[in-house]
Structure formats: structure tokens, C-alpha cells
Amino acid sequence: PAGIAVGSNYTYVSYEDYSGKISIHNTSNLSHIKTYTNTTRLRYTRSLDLNSSEDTLIAANMYTYGGQPPIAQFSVSGSNLTYSKSIGTSSWGGGNGTFTYTYDAVFDGNDNIYATDYYGHRVQKFNSSGTYQAQYGSYPPWGSTDPFKYPQGLGVDSSNNIYVADYNQNAVRKLDSSLNLT
């Protein structure tokens, strides 16, 4: 397993492979309920996250060479997942809303989505509709003042601050919800 999202009733687990699967489990005892498969929308899914109302799940796909979206969004109803939309596009070069390798994607308390672009060396923000809003970091990152060199993990606190794990710089950066460094 690679990614996990834990809800009050269901836990979702992704696999970092070509299978396009999300395994759905009962949260109280982790018994397997069923497996959702969608190879068109899921491939090498590194992370999963549920929004606060637990009615939307996002999946960050690291490899998108088969046409899978960087971020796939699903509606959640009980233990059922229904694909609802793609967020972002795959491309080299750092355009707004584009990703090379998406390592992590998370919701904040307002259902905004933040995602790391590993080879784009940045974090991008999308609103709850999936529309690009902002970014912090840039491509290419090799100047001495560049904030990220291979960002991977994300976390969000109760004040909607975003925490970014930077792999190459062995650092954690804290951003506010507008993606300003704090």
C-alpha cells in the first residue's frame, strides 16, 4: 500500500502500481469490504485524502503516462466511489495546473486542494471546484533562493496552514492557505 485516507466509517488504501485499485475497509476493524478499480483514472497512486464531510476523496497519481490525471476526484457515498473529475494536467515545464509527478494531495478545511509537483518543485492550490488558484515554488529550482527541491509530503493543520516535506533539502516548510511562506 502507498496511500491511506481514514474516515469515520471507511478506510481507503491505494497501491503504488499499475493496478488502478483502491481497497475499501471498515474503519472499526479494518475488514475488507470491496475493491474499486479504475485504471483510466488511477495509476501509481501515492496518496489519498478525504474532505472533512467525507463525501469526496482525492487520489494523487505519480505516473500519468497512460492519460491518468495528476489528481483524480471521487464522490463518496457509503462504501461506493464514483469518479467525478480530473484536477490538473500532466506536462513538463511548470505551467499553471500542470504536474510532472504528483506525490501528495490534501484538502484543507474549506475543501481547497493542495498538491506537490515533485519535478515541478512546487506546491499548487486548487479551489473546491478544481480550478487552479496559486503556486509556491518554481521550475527549474536550482537557484540558491528556490524554496523547494523535490517536495513530497503535505500536511494541513486546523488553521489551514500547509506543511511541505522537501526531500532534497531535508526540510519542512510552512505555508498559509494563500501559499505564502510563514
ABEGO torsion letter per residue (X at the ends): XABBBBBAABBBBBBBBAAGBBBBBBAAAGBBABBBBBAAABBGBABBBBBAAGABBBBBBABAAAGBBABBBBBBBEABBBBABBBEBBBBGGBBGBBABBABBBBBAAGBBBBBBAAAGBBBBBBAAGBBABBBEBOBAABAABABBGBBBBBBBAAGBBBBBBAAAGBBBBBBAAGBBX
